[in-house]
Amino acid sequence: MAKNFRGKEIKKLPNSGRGECPACKRTGVKLLHEIKLADKTIKVCKTCKSVTADKLSA
């Protein structure tokens, strides 16, 4: 994981960057990765980011 997704920078985010992923509905995961969905950008977990990237590249 990149250094900007751990450490001091995460502590500055609300709730330490954790919450419920809007894509998979899991709770207590880090929401650090941004994806574009229609006209807006949402933050999702690492798993949903990789799944979305795979779908977009195929």
NORLIN-V795404 format. One record per residue. N is the residue number from 1. PSI is psi in radians with two decimals (NA if undefined). OMEGA is omega in whole degrees, -180 to 180 (NA if undefined). Layout:
n-><N N>
psi-><PSI PSI>
omega-><OMEGA OMEGA>
This chain:
n-><1 2 3 4 5 6 7 8 9 10 11 12 13 14 15 16 17 18 19 20 21 22 23 24 25 26 27 28 29 30 31 32 33 34 35 36 37 38 39 40 41 42 43 44 45 46 47 48 49 50 51 52 53 54 55 56 57 58>
psi-><2.46 2.66 -0.39 -0.05 0.34 2.78 -2.55 -0.66 -0.61 -0.64 -0.45 -0.37 2.70 2.33 0.51 0.56 0.16 2.68 -2.78 2.22 2.22 -0.33 -0.87 -0.10 0.31 2.56 2.70 0.36 2.74 2.22 1.45 -0.32 2.27 2.38 2.65 2.16 1.92 -2.02 -0.11 2.81 2.28 2.71 2.28 2.99 2.98 -0.68 -0.82 -0.55 -0.79 -0.65 -0.74 -0.72 -0.68 -0.71 -0.67 -0.56 -0.38 NA>
omega-><-180 -176 179 177 176 174 -172 -177 179 -179 -180 -179 176 180 -180 177 -177 179 179 180 -179 -178 -175 176 175 -179 177 179 178 179 -173 -174 -179 174 178 180 -175 -178 -176 179 178 177 -178 179 -177 -179 -179 177 -178 178 180 179 178 -180 -178 -178 -178 NA>
